[in-house]
Amino acid sequence: MSVTIAMIVKNLESLSNPGAALFAQRFFKTGPGEYGEGDRFRGIRVPVLRKLSRTLDDTPLPEVILLLASPFHEDRLLALLMLMRRFAGGDDLMREQIYHLYLANTRFINNWDLVDLSAEHIVGSFLLHRSRKPLYLLAGSKTLWDRRIAITSTFHFIRRREFHDTLVLAENLLQDNEELIHKAVGWMLREVGKRNLAALEIFLLQHYRRMPRVMLRYAIERFPEERRQSFLKGEL
């Protein structure tokens, strides 16, 4: 029997924890005017969702996309886990289909954990040996989450010691207005530095005076204290 969204939702409802849901609503800033405004939670931990995703590989893709459109955060996270599993185990045709479905539905990938969980494994992986132009289009989006997808997708390249697109996108996003972008860019720069400190330092020496403070702090987090302070105090 084919797995349906109704069957999945019934399972998710049985795993719900109202107390944990209230905590998550506060943690993910769901109040009026906050980045996660209106998001709803069931209170299910990520390891539980990962375990559940491993039992749902036969779910038809249309049902997965319906789940991705759920008003509940954990439902969307589960759908992304299912897409990631299907992408990782799929042939070229399946991987391309999932990549396009992902980009067609970014309006539902609408919190930092959903982006950070999935972007590198689907978008970054698909574009590894292709044109990176889609990332620059995402980086120019008016939507915060599209821009975060753009920069965090490059983690897939960073892990393979490819830094060019991360550094160019970081420069493009230097003046972004959103702190969640500052944090994401700083995080990716720090990951570049773990693998090539010289590349990071060249970038920082060119741009650190213009970088938002939180972006800079994230980028230099692993520097020796004296070097960190030099950047923070603008003494270089």
Backbone torsions as a table, in degrees:
resi	resn	phi	psi	omega
1	MET	NA	132.0	-178.1
2	SER	-69.0	141.0	178.1
3	VAL	-75.2	134.8	179.5
4	THR	-116.8	163.3	178.1
5	ILE	-62.6	-34.1	179.2
6	ALA	-61.7	-41.0	178.8
7	MET	-65.6	-41.5	-179.3
8	ILE	-65.9	-45.2	-179.0
9	VAL	-63.1	-39.4	177.7
10	LYS	-60.3	-40.8	177.2
11	ASN	-64.3	-44.0	179.8
12	LEU	-63.7	-39.6	178.7
13	GLU	-61.9	-36.3	-179.8
14	SER	-70.8	-21.0	-178.9
15	LEU	-94.1	-2.7	-172.9
16	SER	-66.8	149.2	178.6
17	ASN	-135.1	101.8	-174.8
18	PRO	-57.8	-37.3	178.8
19	GLY	-64.6	-45.5	177.7
20	ALA	-65.9	-32.2	178.6
21	ALA	-64.6	-41.2	178.5
22	LEU	-63.5	-41.3	177.5
23	PHE	-61.8	-44.8	-178.5
24	ALA	-63.8	-36.9	179.2
25	GLN	-62.2	-36.0	177.0
26	ARG	-74.5	-44.0	-176.2
27	PHE	-61.5	-40.5	-175.8
28	PHE	-93.8	18.1	169.1
29	LYS	53.5	66.1	-175.9
30	THR	-99.7	6.9	-179.1
31	GLY	-74.9	170.7	179.3
32	PRO	-55.6	128.6	178.6
33	GLY	81.4	-5.7	179.1
34	GLU	-88.3	166.0	-171.9
35	TYR	-63.6	-28.0	-179.4
36	GLY	-105.5	28.0	-174.1
37	GLU	-49.8	127.0	174.5
38	GLY	84.2	-5.7	-179.8
39	ASP	-65.0	145.9	-178.3
40	ARG	-118.4	148.4	-174.5
41	PHE	-130.1	150.4	174.3
42	ARG	-99.7	-19.8	-178.9
43	GLY	83.2	41.1	180.0
44	ILE	-112.7	130.1	-176.9
45	ARG	-73.7	151.4	-177.1
46	VAL	-59.1	-44.0	179.0
47	PRO	-57.7	-34.0	177.7
48	VAL	-66.6	-41.2	178.9
49	LEU	-67.9	-38.1	176.5
50	ARG	-61.1	-44.1	179.7
51	LYS	-62.8	-42.7	179.3
52	LEU	-63.7	-39.7	-177.8
53	SER	-59.3	-30.5	-178.3
54	ARG	-70.8	-12.2	179.3
55	THR	-98.8	2.0	-169.4
56	LEU	-120.3	24.3	-175.8
57	ASP	-66.0	-19.2	-178.6
58	ASP	-91.1	4.0	-179.7
59	THR	-66.8	127.9	177.5
60	PRO	-59.6	143.4	-178.1
61	LEU	-56.3	-39.5	178.0
62	PRO	-58.5	-34.1	177.9
63	GLU	-70.9	-35.9	177.6
64	VAL	-63.8	-41.9	-179.7
65	ILE	-67.7	-35.8	173.9
66	LEU	-61.3	-39.9	178.1
67	LEU	-65.8	-36.7	179.0
68	LEU	-63.8	-24.2	179.9
69	ALA	-87.9	5.8	-177.9
70	SER	-64.9	148.0	174.0
71	PRO	-72.9	-10.4	-178.9
72	PHE	-93.9	129.9	-176.9
73	HIS	-56.5	-47.5	-177.1
74	GLU	-65.2	-32.1	176.9
75	ASP	-63.2	-44.1	179.9
76	ARG	-67.0	-38.7	177.9
77	LEU	-63.6	-42.9	177.6
78	LEU	-61.5	-42.7	178.8
79	ALA	-59.7	-40.6	178.7
80	LEU	-66.3	-40.3	176.0
81	LEU	-60.3	-39.9	178.8
82	MET	-66.3	-41.3	177.4
83	LEU	-64.8	-40.0	178.8
84	MET	-62.5	-42.5	178.9
85	ARG	-64.6	-43.2	-179.4
86	ARG	-65.6	-39.5	179.2
87	PHE	-64.5	-47.9	-176.3
88	ALA	-62.6	-34.6	-176.6
89	GLY	-98.7	1.7	-173.4
90	GLY	-90.6	165.7	173.5
91	ASP	-81.8	-178.6	-175.8
92	ASP	-59.0	-39.6	-178.8
93	LEU	-65.5	-43.5	179.5
94	MET	-65.3	-42.0	-179.6
95	ARG	-63.2	-41.3	178.6
96	GLU	-65.5	-40.5	179.4
97	GLN	-61.9	-44.1	-178.5
98	ILE	-68.8	-39.6	176.4
99	TYR	-56.3	-47.7	-178.3
100	HIS	-69.5	-36.0	175.6
101	LEU	-63.5	-40.2	179.1
102	TYR	-60.0	-51.4	-177.4
103	LEU	-68.9	-26.2	177.9
104	ALA	-76.9	-10.9	-174.3
105	ASN	-127.1	26.5	-177.8
106	THR	-64.7	-17.9	177.8
107	ARG	-63.8	-18.6	178.1
108	PHE	-97.5	-9.1	178.1
109	ILE	-96.3	70.1	-157.8
110	ASN	-121.2	38.7	168.0
111	ASN	-155.2	158.3	-170.6
112	TRP	-62.1	-35.6	-178.3
113	ASP	-70.5	-33.4	177.9
114	LEU	-67.1	-42.3	177.0
115	VAL	-63.9	-51.0	-173.4
116	ASP	-66.7	-29.8	177.3
117	LEU	-65.5	-37.9	-162.0
118	SER	-117.5	-29.7	-167.2
119	ALA	-59.7	-47.5	-177.0
120	GLU	-66.1	-31.5	-174.0
121	HIS	-81.4	-20.0	177.9
122	ILE	-111.5	-62.4	-177.1
123	VAL	-68.4	-50.9	179.7
124	GLY	-60.5	-44.2	-179.1
125	SER	-63.8	-43.7	-177.8
126	PHE	-65.1	-35.8	-175.6
127	LEU	-88.8	1.1	-174.9
128	LEU	-52.8	-44.3	-178.6
129	HIS	-112.7	27.9	-179.7
130	ARG	-130.0	175.3	175.2
131	SER	-58.3	139.4	179.2
132	ARG	-92.7	7.4	-177.7
133	LYS	-53.1	-38.8	179.2
134	PRO	-56.9	-30.6	179.5
135	LEU	-67.9	-36.7	-179.9
136	TYR	-72.0	-31.9	174.2
137	LEU	-67.4	-42.5	177.1
138	LEU	-63.2	-40.4	-178.8
139	ALA	-65.3	-22.5	177.8
140	GLY	-92.1	3.2	-178.4
141	SER	-69.5	152.4	173.3
142	LYS	-77.2	-12.1	-176.5
143	THR	-90.0	124.3	-179.9
144	LEU	-51.2	-46.1	-173.0
145	TRP	-70.6	-32.9	174.3
146	ASP	-61.6	-42.7	-178.9
147	ARG	-67.4	-37.1	177.4
148	ARG	-68.2	-37.6	174.8
149	ILE	-58.4	-43.1	-177.6
150	ALA	-57.5	-51.5	-174.4
151	ILE	-75.9	-38.6	-177.6
152	THR	-74.8	-23.0	174.8
153	SER	-59.4	-29.0	-176.9
154	THR	-71.5	-9.0	175.2
155	PHE	-57.8	-32.3	177.9
156	HIS	-62.7	-37.4	178.4
157	PHE	-74.3	-42.5	-179.3
158	ILE	-56.4	-43.2	-179.4
159	ARG	-60.3	-21.2	178.9
160	ARG	-105.7	17.8	175.0
161	ARG	63.3	34.1	171.8
162	GLU	-108.9	115.1	-170.7
163	PHE	-114.5	-12.1	-170.1
164	HIS	-56.3	-51.8	-175.1
165	ASP	-68.1	-34.9	175.9
166	THR	-59.2	-46.6	-176.3
167	LEU	-68.9	-38.8	178.7
168	VAL	-68.3	-44.4	178.6
169	LEU	-64.9	-37.7	177.1
170	ALA	-60.0	-43.1	178.0
171	GLU	-63.7	-41.2	179.6
172	ASN	-63.1	-29.1	-175.0
173	LEU	-100.0	8.5	-177.1
174	LEU	-57.0	-36.5	-175.2
175	GLN	-100.7	16.7	177.3
176	ASP	-59.6	146.6	-176.2
177	ASN	-85.5	-12.0	-171.4
178	GLU	-99.2	129.8	179.0
179	GLU	-62.7	-32.7	179.5
180	LEU	-66.2	-23.7	172.6
181	ILE	-79.8	-40.6	176.4
182	HIS	-55.6	-45.8	-178.6
183	LYS	-65.2	-43.0	-178.6
184	ALA	-65.1	-42.7	179.0
185	VAL	-65.0	-45.2	177.7
186	GLY	-59.6	-40.5	178.3
187	TRP	-61.6	-47.9	-179.6
188	MET	-65.1	-37.8	176.7
189	LEU	-63.4	-41.4	177.2
190	ARG	-60.0	-39.6	179.3
191	GLU	-66.6	-36.4	173.5
192	VAL	-60.2	-46.5	-178.1
193	GLY	-61.9	-31.0	177.2
194	LYS	-62.3	-28.8	-175.0
195	ARG	-104.3	-27.1	-180.0
196	ASN	-151.5	88.4	-176.1
197	LEU	-62.1	-36.8	-179.3
198	ALA	-62.1	-41.1	179.7
199	ALA	-62.8	-41.6	178.4
200	LEU	-65.3	-44.7	-177.0
201	GLU	-65.6	-37.2	176.3
202	ILE	-60.8	-45.0	178.6
203	PHE	-62.0	-46.4	-177.1
204	LEU	-64.1	-43.1	-179.0
205	LEU	-62.8	-28.1	177.6
206	GLN	-79.3	-31.8	-165.5
207	HIS	-126.3	-8.6	-166.8
208	TYR	-62.5	-28.3	-179.9
209	ARG	-69.0	-22.4	-179.8
210	ARG	-98.9	-7.9	-174.8
211	MET	-75.0	138.8	170.6
212	PRO	-56.1	146.0	-172.2
213	ARG	-57.1	-43.6	-176.8
214	VAL	-67.5	-34.7	176.7
215	MET	-62.8	-45.9	179.4
216	LEU	-63.3	-44.4	-179.5
217	ARG	-60.0	-42.6	177.9
218	TYR	-63.3	-43.3	-174.7
219	ALA	-65.0	-36.1	-173.8
220	ILE	-102.5	13.6	-174.0
221	GLU	-54.6	-34.4	-175.6
222	ARG	-95.7	3.6	179.0
223	PHE	-72.0	152.8	170.3
224	PRO	-56.3	149.1	-172.4
225	GLU	-56.1	-42.4	-178.6
226	GLU	-62.5	-41.6	179.3
227	ARG	-67.7	-41.4	176.6
228	ARG	-56.1	-48.9	-177.0
229	GLN	-64.3	-33.4	177.9
230	SER	-62.4	-43.0	177.2
231	PHE	-67.7	-45.2	-176.9
232	LEU	-64.6	-32.5	-179.2
233	LYS	-92.1	-1.2	177.8
234	GLY	68.6	36.8	-174.6
235	GLU	-100.0	14.8	-177.9
236	LEU	-107.0	NA	NA
